[in-house]
Every structure is written in structure tokens, then in C-alpha cells.
């Protein structure tokens, strides 16, 4: 079978990410004697420099780790929480019934740095200096600016010039949009990281002590102070059309710490798949598996009309349950056991027919009545823009779809899947002393009381970030993921099914033509919904398009190579393996 690249095989280590410089950096850590945790952390900081429209130092990250010492999967939650002052009433007092999509009001505690430091401390072997040096190099000395980044800056150029002067100073050097492939530097960010390294090393010679000092410099030191002061004193124009100061304070950062949690899992044929708790959308993947277990997908075959229709209809049901039930489990009772039970999914599966559904249908697990948000009227969007895991960015800074991804496996058995995101430059203005901006993940809260994902002080927003891990016979097998907002647990599901039922290798499974539903309400502002609509790459056979339209699907053709940005690593058949997405000519896997 033709593939765009070979599936990589080796015995030393594999790194696959959404940017070649990050993948190379991770592999360099492995070559220097580091392990998968060291490689993932170093790659992550490089992604913050080279993919700033998709993530940043002030963003978020969930991380799945196969702990070879304990022979189990752990979750590191790097999703920051809403400020103590954030509430539905606080927004109402400002005349708002929806959280803005940009600015300072939707800022949450930036959890990414703490999560990477926790991974480094508990699972890594290198120092803070060693893992930060590559990112500092690219920030200080320059990196080739992606054409997509230049275009994104151009989209929000007027916003920066008119309303966000600190962002204009950072992203419009010499007063102009930087040219594609020009050398772009981030001197303020490099200085921030260099100060972090200096404060870490000033704490003494112990590696763990230095990691703790780096964490404290971020959450209890100069970084937290600069964020809190900027939030309190600088009114910022946002998508509400008005300027607001923020709710995030230095005390909010000091009160937060990343958590190590148990994953949610589901047995599917000879595999067990692991995802985050429902503060992320990850269990949607498992719910789709529970529904699809009742169909003979292998007989349908990847790319057939039956295959696409069946998977799309399962995704509609699972994502409807996400809307009704998912939220931070510390604040809401999510009936996960019921949602994944055979009895519940037998009843839900009966709703799937040969015709496309045009109804948002959450279920009633354990007899509980679902409660749905009050959705705004559906808004039209340019469907063809929703591709490749890259964001659709409006002139207002509104972003739909985003994110990066990292997968690593080392020779000793450690495997990691992580999906960094948030803190992108178009979401909120740059904090000038630090050279980066803060996550606007708070836009995913509902400004309505009584919902699983209602805005609450100290709660995690129900995020779209969703790395994946799978074992076979209790042994680590596959780590994978993708950018793509609401579509992540569709694209990665298709990849997984291509491997499990289609018999494809990792690269062939990634290269297979992709598709996704936009039937569900968008998790990003302004929450538009397109019932019955789906996007498909042009490489499907004409008869597939015809049959799906006959069944009632509203199909938009999205270009030949436009949907998804999956990467993956595996331990399989005595080999370490890796593959990465060719779409966008940016993601790469490396290894030996």
C-alpha cells in the first residue's frame, strides 16, 4: 500500500510531534541518555516557540504516561482552573451571558509549566537547564517562522495595533507582519526561561530541588506576580466588543498544583484504551468504542460508506453525552460507569439507523435526566477552513481548533502521549515582562448555573485536549493523538480503528482519508452548531460521497489532505515504531 512516508522502526527510541524541530529535539534528548520524559519535556518547550499559534508557555496540557516501574498508565493534569473570582454572577455583573473567547476574562491558571515540571521531577532524569536549553536557543537565536504563523499574525494584525499594543511589540517586529520562513526571535521569552534556570540552579545542586525551585519561580515568584499585575491593571478588548481587566491573580497561581490522576479505560477487542477523566473530552473516545463494539467494522472496511456512516452516527451520540454530562468531577457527578456500560450502549446503539441523524440526543445513564445548556443560535462558518488541526482564526482573535501533540517511547519501556495547547498569541495579549500570553480555556465554561460545565471558582473547564494510550495484554502498545479541538476524538478514533480493524500500519492509518462530524456544539466561542453536517477529504471514492448524501448527511468536501494531524509511537513485535501526519508538511517522526 502506498504511504507518504515509511512507518519508522528501531530499538533506541521514537519521537513524533507536530513540528520537525520539536521531534528532533526530543530525539536529541534520548541520544544524550535521557528518557521519554526528558524528551517530551524538551520537545514541549520547543513547540511553545515554533508553534505559537497553537500553544504557548501560558497554556495547558494533559499528559498520559506509561510508568514502567508500576506497569500502569498515569495522567498528569496540566489543565489550570478558573480564578477564585470567576463565576456566572461575576460575568452577569459585567452584562455578559457568555464567556468571551479572547482577552483576559477567560484566562485560567496556566497549567502547562507545572505539568511538565512534575513529569520531569517524577519520571525524568535531566535538569531544568538541559530540557530548557533547546527552547531558549530557538527563542533567542531564531527559528524559521512557519507560513501558517505569519498568516495568523496577519489575521490579527489590526487587533494588535489597535487594542493589544504589548502583542504588537512582540509579534510585529519593526512594525510589520514577519515574513514566512524568516528568522523569528522571542528575546523576552528567552529571558524569562533563563531567569527560571538561574533561580532553579540557585536553589542548590539537587535535580529535584531545582525542579521544585523552577515551579516556585513560576507559580509563586516573578512569573505569577507579572501575570497577576497585568491581569489586574490592563483593560483588554475581547470578543464582547468591550475592554475588561482580568480575574486571574497571583494568588490563583500560588494555590494551584498539577495533579497525578488515574485514567479512565475501556476494553475493546484485545486492547485497553486509556483517556483522561471527564474534565477533558477523552471519555468520548471510549463511548464511541462502546457503541461501535456492536458492529462488524472489519467487514465494512476503512473508507466505505458503511464505515463512515456508522462511525459518524456513533460520534453524534457520544458527543451529545459530552454536552450533557462532562465536567470537572470535583464539582459535578459524571455517571461514567453508566455511560460506558453495556446495557446503556445497547440502548443507545438502537438509535443508530441507516439514515443520518439531525438531532442532538444525550442519553439518560442510570435513569438520570440530562440537562443541556441553552445554546445560542447556530452560526454559519466557512466549513472548508476546518482542517489539518490548524486553527481557524478570526480578525477578533477568536480561534476554533488549535493545539500540538507529542508522542515518545524509549528503549526502557516508558511511553508518553501529551496534547499541549492554549496560551496562543491570538487569544490574549502578551504579558510584556514575560514574552507570552495566558490560556483562554475559560471560554469553554458555560455562563449558566446548574450545568456540569458551569463556570465555578477553582474548577477545570471541560477541555477538548485528549491524548490517547492503549495496551495489549497489559503491555504498553500505542501512544497517539492529534490537534483539532472538538475533532480530536474523532480523528484519533479513525486512526485507531484503521489499525485495529483495517490492519494498517501506523503511517498508513494516518494517511487514510479522514472525515469528521460538526454535528455537536462547538466547544469554542461562540458555540455554533451544524446538525447533520460533516466534512470529508476528497480522496474518498465518488460512490462514498453519493451514498452518504443519499442517507441524508450534509457533506462538505474539504480538500485532499486537510483533516487531522495525528502522530503515534508504538512498542510492537519487538520494535519501537513511529509515524506522523503529512498534512501541512510540518509534523515528523524521528527515531532509530
C-alpha positions in Angstrom: 0.0 0.0 0.0 1.3 3.5 -0.9 2.1 5.7 2.1 3.5 9.2 2.2 6.3 8.1 4.4 7.5 4.8 5.9 6.4 3.6 9.3 9.6 4.1 11.3 11.1 1.1 13.2 14.0 0.9 15.6 15.2 -0.1 19.1 16.7 3.1 20.6 13.7 5.5 20.8 11.0 7.2 18.8 9.6 10.8 18.9 6.6 12.0 16.9 5.3 15.6 17.2 3.5 18.2 15.1 6.8 20.0 14.2 10.1 18.7 13.0 12.2 20.8 15.3 10.4 19.5 18.4 10.7 15.9 17.2 14.4 16.4 16.6 14.9 18.0 20.0 13.2 15.1 21.7 15.3 12.6 19.9 18.4 14.6 20.8 17.5 14.1 24.5 17.2 10.4 24.0 20.6 10.3 22.2 22.2 12.1 25.2 21.0 9.5 27.6 17.7 11.0 28.6 14.4 9.0 28.8 11.0 9.6 27.3 10.0 12.1 30.0 13.1 14.2 29.3 12.4 14.0 25.6 8.8 15.0 25.9 9.5 18.0 28.2 12.3 19.4 25.9 10.1 18.9 22.8 7.2 20.6 24.5 9.1 23.8 25.3 10.3 23.9 21.7 6.7 23.6 20.5 5.9 26.7 22.6 8.4 28.6 20.4 7.8 27.2 16.9 4.0 26.7 17.1 2.9 29.9 19.0 -0.5 30.0 17.2 -1.2 26.6 18.7 0.3 26.7 22.2 2.4 28.7 24.5 4.2 28.8 27.9 1.0 30.1 29.5 -1.1 27.2 28.2 -2.5 23.8 29.3 -1.6 20.2 28.8 -2.9 16.7 29.7 -0.2 14.0 29.7 -0.5 10.2 29.7 2.5 8.3 31.0 3.2 4.6 31.0 5.1 4.0 34.2 7.3 1.0 33.6 8.1 0.9 37.3 4.5 0.4 38.3 3.3 -1.1 35.0 0.3 1.2 34.6 -0.9 4.4 32.9 -1.0 7.6 34.9 -2.5 11.0 34.0 -0.8 14.3 34.7 -3.4 17.1 34.7 -1.9 20.3 33.5 -5.3 21.9 33.0 -5.4 25.1 35.0 -8.5 26.2 36.9 -10.8 29.2 36.9 -9.8 32.1 39.1 -11.3 32.4 42.6 -13.1 35.5 41.4 -14.7 33.8 38.4 -18.4 33.0 38.5 -21.5 33.2 36.5 -22.6 36.2 38.6 -19.2 37.9 38.0 -19.9 37.8 34.3 -23.5 38.8 34.7 -22.3 41.9 36.7 -20.4 42.8 33.6 -23.5 42.4 31.4 -22.3 39.1 29.9 -24.2 35.9 29.4 -21.4 34.1 27.7 -17.6 34.0 28.4 -15.7 35.9 25.8 -13.5 33.9 23.5 -10.5 36.3 23.8 -9.0 38.7 26.2 -8.3 38.4 30.0 -11.7 37.3 31.3 -11.4 33.7 30.0 -7.9 33.3 31.5 -7.3 30.3 33.7 -4.3 29.3 35.7 -1.5 28.3 33.2 -1.1 24.7 34.0 1.4 23.6 31.3 4.6 24.6 33.0 3.7 22.9 36.3 2.7 19.7 34.5 6.0 19.5 32.5 8.0 20.1 35.7 6.0 17.4 37.5 6.8 14.9 34.7 10.4 15.9 34.8 10.7 15.6 38.5 8.9 12.2 39.0 9.8 10.5 35.7 12.7 12.3 34.1 16.4 12.3 34.7 17.7 15.6 33.3 17.9 19.1 34.8 15.8 22.1 34.2 18.7 23.7 32.2 19.1 20.7 30.0 15.4 20.5 29.0 15.0 24.2 28.5 18.3 24.9 26.6 16.9 23.9 23.1 13.8 26.2 23.5 15.9 29.0 24.8 18.2 28.7 21.8 15.3 29.0 19.3 13.7 31.9 21.2 17.0 33.8 21.5 18.7 33.0 18.2 15.6 32.5 15.9 13.7 29.8 14.2 12.1 29.6 10.7 8.7 31.1 11.1 6.0 28.9 9.6 3.9 30.3 6.9 0.8 29.5 9.0 2.2 31.5 11.9 2.9 34.5 9.6 -0.7 34.3 8.2 -2.2 34.0 11.7 -0.3 37.1 12.8 -1.6 38.9 9.7 -5.1 38.0 10.5 -5.0 39.7 13.9 -2.6 42.5 12.9 -5.2 45.2 13.3 -6.3 43.8 16.6 -2.8 44.0 17.9 -2.2 47.5 16.5 -5.4 49.0 17.8 -6.1 47.2 21.0 -3.2 44.9 22.2 0.0 47.0 22.0 2.0 44.6 24.0 1.2 41.9 21.4 2.1 44.2 18.6 5.5 44.8 20.2 6.1 41.0 20.3 4.6 39.8 17.1 5.1 42.8 14.7 8.8 43.3 14.9 9.8 46.5 13.1 6.1 47.3 12.9 5.4 44.7 10.2 4.0 41.1 10.0 7.1 38.9 9.8 7.6 37.1 6.5 7.1 33.4 6.2 10.3 31.4 6.8 12.1 34.5 8.2 14.1 34.0 11.3 11.9 35.0 14.3 13.1 35.6 17.8 11.4 35.9 21.2 14.0 37.7 23.4 11.6 38.4 26.3 10.6 34.7 26.4 14.2 33.6 26.3 15.0 35.9 29.2 12.0 34.5 31.2 13.3 31.0 30.8 16.9 32.0 31.5 15.7 33.5 34.8 13.8 30.3 35.6 17.0 28.3 35.0 19.0 30.7 37.2 16.6 30.6 40.1 16.4 26.8 39.8 20.2 26.4 40.0 20.4 29.0 42.8 18.4 26.5 44.9 21.3 24.1 45.1 22.8 21.1 43.3 20.0 18.5 43.6 18.0 17.9 40.4 14.7 17.5 42.3 15.3 20.6 44.3 16.0 22.6 41.1 12.8 21.4 39.5 10.8 22.5 42.6 12.5 25.9 42.6 11.6 26.3 38.9 8.0 25.5 39.7 8.0 28.0 42.6 9.5 30.8 40.4 6.6 30.3 38.0 3.7 29.9 40.4 4.9 31.8 43.5 7.5 34.1 42.1 8.2 36.6 39.4 6.0 34.9 36.7 2.9 34.8 38.9 3.5 38.4 40.0 3.7 39.7 36.5 0.6 37.8 35.3 -1.4 39.0 38.3 -0.4 42.6 37.9 -1.1 42.6 34.1 -4.5 41.0 34.7 -5.5 43.5 37.4 -4.3 46.7 35.8 -4.7 46.4 32.0 -8.2 46.5 30.4 -8.2 44.4 27.2 -10.6 44.4 24.3 -12.3 41.0 23.8 -15.0 39.3 21.7 -17.7 41.0 23.7 -16.7 44.3 22.0 -15.6 45.9 25.3 -12.4 46.1 27.2 -12.1 44.2 30.5 -9.5 43.6 33.1 -8.9 40.0 34.1 -10.0 37.9 37.1 -6.7 35.9 37.4 -4.4 36.8 40.3 -1.0 35.7 41.6 -2.8 34.0 44.5 -4.7 31.8 42.0 -1.4 30.6 40.6 0.1 30.0 44.1 -2.9 28.0 45.1 -2.7 25.6 42.1 -0.6 22.5 41.6 -0.7 19.8 38.8 -2.2 16.5 39.8 -1.4 12.9 39.1 -4.6 11.0 38.4 -6.0 7.6 37.4 -7.1 7.4 33.8 -10.5 6.2 32.5 -10.2 3.0 30.5 -12.3 0.7 28.2 -11.6 -2.8 26.9 -12.0 -3.1 23.1 -11.3 -6.4 21.5 -7.7 -7.3 22.5 -6.8 -3.7 23.6 -7.4 -1.4 26.5 -7.7 2.3 25.8 -6.9 4.9 28.4 -8.1 8.5 28.5 -8.3 11.4 31.0 -11.1 11.9 33.4 -14.2 13.9 32.0 -12.6 17.3 32.8 -11.4 16.5 29.3 -13.4 15.1 26.4 -11.4 11.9 26.4 -14.1 9.5 27.5 -16.0 10.4 24.3 -13.4 8.2 22.5 -14.3 5.3 24.9 -18.1 5.9 24.5 -17.7 5.6 20.7 -15.8 2.3 21.1 -18.6 1.0 23.4 -21.2 1.8 20.7 -19.1 0.5 17.8 -18.4 -2.8 19.6 -21.8 -3.9 18.3 -20.9 -3.6 14.6 -18.6 -5.6 12.3 -16.3 -2.8 11.3 -13.8 -5.2 9.9 -16.3 -6.4 7.3 -17.2 -2.8 6.3 -13.6 -1.8 5.8 -11.9 1.6 6.1 -13.2 4.2 3.7 -16.5 2.5 2.8 -19.8 4.4 3.1 -21.0 2.0 5.8 -17.8 2.5 7.8 -18.0 6.3 7.6 -21.8 6.4 8.4 -21.6 4.1 11.3 -18.7 5.9 12.9 -20.2 9.3 12.4 -23.5 8.3 14.0 -21.7 6.9 17.0 -19.8 10.1 17.4 -23.0 12.1 17.4 -24.4 10.2 20.3 -21.1 10.2 22.3 -20.6 13.9 21.8 -24.2 14.7 22.8 -23.5 12.9 26.1 -20.3 15.1 26.5 -22.5 18.2 26.4 -25.0 16.8 28.9 -22.7 15.1 31.4 -19.0 16.0 31.3 -17.3 18.5 33.6 -14.7 18.6 36.4 -15.5 15.6 38.6 -14.6 17.5 41.7 -17.7 19.7 41.1 -20.1 17.5 39.3 -21.2 13.8 39.4 -20.3 12.4 36.0 -22.0 9.0 35.5 -19.0 7.4 33.7 -19.8 3.8 34.8 -23.3 4.2 33.3 -22.1 5.9 30.2 -19.7 3.1 29.4 -21.9 0.2 30.5 -23.1 -2.5 28.0 -26.7 -2.0 28.9 -26.6 1.7 28.2 -24.8 1.4 25.0 -27.1 -1.4 23.7 -30.0 1.0 24.2 -28.1 3.9 22.6 -26.9 1.8 19.7 -30.6 1.1 18.8 -30.9 4.8 17.9 -28.4 4.4 15.1 -30.2 3.8 11.8 -29.2 3.8 8.1 -30.2 7.5 7.9 -28.2 10.5 9.2 -29.4 11.9 12.5 -30.2 15.6 12.7 -31.0 15.6 16.5 -28.7 16.3 19.4 -29.6 13.3 21.6 -28.0 12.9 25.0 -28.8 9.8 27.0 -30.1 9.0 30.5 -27.5 6.8 32.1 -28.7 5.2 35.3 -32.1 6.8 34.7 -30.8 10.3 35.3 -32.2 13.1 33.2 -29.7 15.0 31.1 -29.5 18.8 31.4 -28.3 20.7 28.4 -27.1 24.3 28.1 -29.1 27.0 26.4 -27.3 27.1 23.1 -27.1 30.3 21.0 -28.5 30.2 17.5 -26.4 28.2 15.1 -24.0 30.4 13.2 -22.6 29.7 9.7 -18.9 29.2 9.3 -16.6 28.6 6.4 -16.6 24.8 6.6 -13.6 24.4 4.3 -11.3 26.1 6.8 -11.8 23.4 9.4 -8.8 21.3 8.6 -5.3 20.0 9.3 -5.6 20.5 13.1 -4.7 24.2 12.5 -6.8 27.0 14.0 -9.4 29.0 12.2 -8.5 32.5 13.4 -10.8 35.4 13.1 -9.7 39.1 13.0 -11.1 39.4 16.5 -8.7 36.7 17.8 -11.4 34.1 18.1 -9.9 30.7 17.5 -11.6 27.4 16.5 -9.4 24.3 16.6 -5.8 24.5 17.8 -3.2 22.5 19.7 0.0 20.5 19.3 0.8 16.9 20.1 3.8 14.8 21.3 4.4 11.1 21.5 7.6 9.5 22.8 8.8 5.9 23.5 12.2 5.0 24.8 14.2 1.7 24.9 13.3 1.1 28.5 9.6 1.0 28.0 8.4 4.4 29.1 5.7 5.8 26.7 4.2 9.3 26.7 1.3 10.9 24.9 0.6 14.6 25.5 -1.5 17.3 23.9 -0.2 20.8 24.7 -2.4 23.8 23.9 -3.6 27.2 24.9 -1.7 30.4 25.5 -1.7 31.0 21.8 -0.9 34.6 20.8 -4.3 35.4 19.2 -6.2 34.5 22.4 -5.0 37.1 24.9 -2.4 39.9 24.9 1.3 39.3 25.6 2.4 39.9 29.2 5.3 42.3 28.3 7.7 41.3 31.1 7.4 37.6 30.3 7.0 37.5 26.5 4.0 35.2 26.4 0.2 35.3 26.9 -2.2 33.3 29.1 -4.6 30.4 28.3 -8.2 31.4 27.4 -9.5 28.0 28.1 -12.2 29.5 30.4 -14.2 30.2 27.2 -15.3 26.5 27.4 -17.2 27.1 30.6 -20.9 27.9 30.4 -22.1 31.1 32.0 -25.2 29.3 33.1 -25.8 27.8 36.6 -26.5 24.2 37.3 -24.6 22.5 34.4 -21.8 20.0 34.7 -19.5 22.6 33.0 -20.8 25.7 34.6 -18.3 28.4 35.4 -17.2 27.9 39.0 -14.2 29.3 41.0 -11.4 26.7 41.1 -13.0 24.4 38.5 -11.3 23.0 35.4 -13.1 23.8 32.1 -14.2 20.7 30.2 -11.4 20.9 27.7 -11.1 19.3 24.3 -7.5 18.2 24.9 -7.3 14.4 24.7 -4.1 12.4 24.4 -4.6 8.6 24.0 -2.9 5.4 25.1 -3.6 1.8 24.5 -2.2 -1.5 25.9 -2.3 -5.1 24.6 -2.3 -8.0 27.0 -1.5 -5.5 29.8 1.7 -4.3 28.0 2.3 -0.8 26.6 1.4 -0.8 22.9 0.4 2.6 21.4 0.5 6.3 22.3 -1.2 8.7 19.9 -3.1 12.0 19.5 -3.8 15.0 17.4 -4.6 18.7 17.4 -8.1 19.7 16.4 -10.4 20.9 19.1 -13.7 19.1 19.1 -12.5 16.8 16.3 -9.6 15.2 18.2 -11.6 12.2 19.5 -13.0 11.6 16.0 -9.7 11.7 14.1 -7.8 9.6 16.6 -10.7 7.1 16.7 -10.5 6.7 12.9 -6.7 6.2 13.1 -7.2 3.6 15.9 -9.9 1.7 14.0 -7.8 1.7 10.9 -5.1 -0.1 12.8 -7.3 -2.5 14.8 -9.9 -3.4 12.1 -8.2 -2.3 8.9 -4.9 -4.0 9.6 -2.9 -0.9 8.6 0.5 0.1 9.9 0.8 3.4 11.8 1.7 5.5 8.8 -0.9 4.0 6.5 -3.6 4.5 9.2 -2.6 8.2 9.5 -2.6 8.6 5.7 -6.0 7.1 5.2 -8.6 9.7 4.0 -10.3 11.3 7.0 -13.6 12.8 8.0 -15.5 14.3 10.9 -18.8 15.5 12.1 -19.6 19.0 13.1 -23.0 18.0 14.4 -22.0 18.8 18.0 -22.0 22.3 19.5 -18.5 23.9 19.2 -16.6 24.0 22.5 -15.1 27.4 21.5 -16.9 30.7 21.4 -19.5 31.4 20.0 -20.7 27.7 20.3 -22.1 27.3 16.8 -23.8 24.0 15.9 -24.3 22.4 12.5 -26.7 19.5 12.9 -26.2 16.7 10.3 -23.1 18.3 8.8 -19.8 16.6 8.2 -16.5 17.2 6.4 -14.6 14.6 4.3 -11.3 14.6 2.4 -11.7 14.5 -1.4 -9.8 11.2 -1.6 -12.8 9.1 -0.8 -14.3 7.3 -3.8 -17.1 9.2 -5.5 -19.6 6.5 -4.7 -19.0 7.0 -1.0 -19.9 10.7 -1.2 -23.0 9.8 -3.2 -24.1 7.1 -0.7 -23.6 9.3 2.3 -25.6 12.1 0.8 -28.3 9.6 -0.1 -28.5 8.7 3.6 -29.1 12.4 4.4 -25.6 13.6 5.5 -24.8 17.2 4.7 -21.3 16.6 3.3 -18.7 19.2 2.6 -15.6 18.3 0.6 -12.5 19.6 2.5 -9.6 19.1 0.1 -7.4 16.0 -0.5 -5.1 16.4 2.6 -6.8 18.6 5.1 -8.2 16.8 8.2 -6.2 15.7 11.2 -2.7 16.0 12.4 -2.1 12.6 14.1 1.2 11.3 15.4 1.8 8.0 17.1 4.5 5.8 18.6 4.3 2.1 19.5 6.0 -0.9 21.0 5.0 -3.8 18.7 6.6 -7.0 17.6 9.9 -6.3 19.3 10.2 -3.0 17.6 9.7 0.6 18.6 7.6 2.3 15.9 6.5 5.8 14.9 4.6 7.8 12.3 3.4 11.3 11.8 1.0 13.3 9.8 2.0 14.5 6.3 -0.9 17.1 6.1 0.5 20.6 6.4 4.1 19.3 5.7 5.0 20.1 9.3 4.7 17.0 11.6 7.5 14.5 11.7 8.5 11.3 13.4 12.2 10.5 14.1 13.9 7.5 15.7 16.4 4.8 15.3 
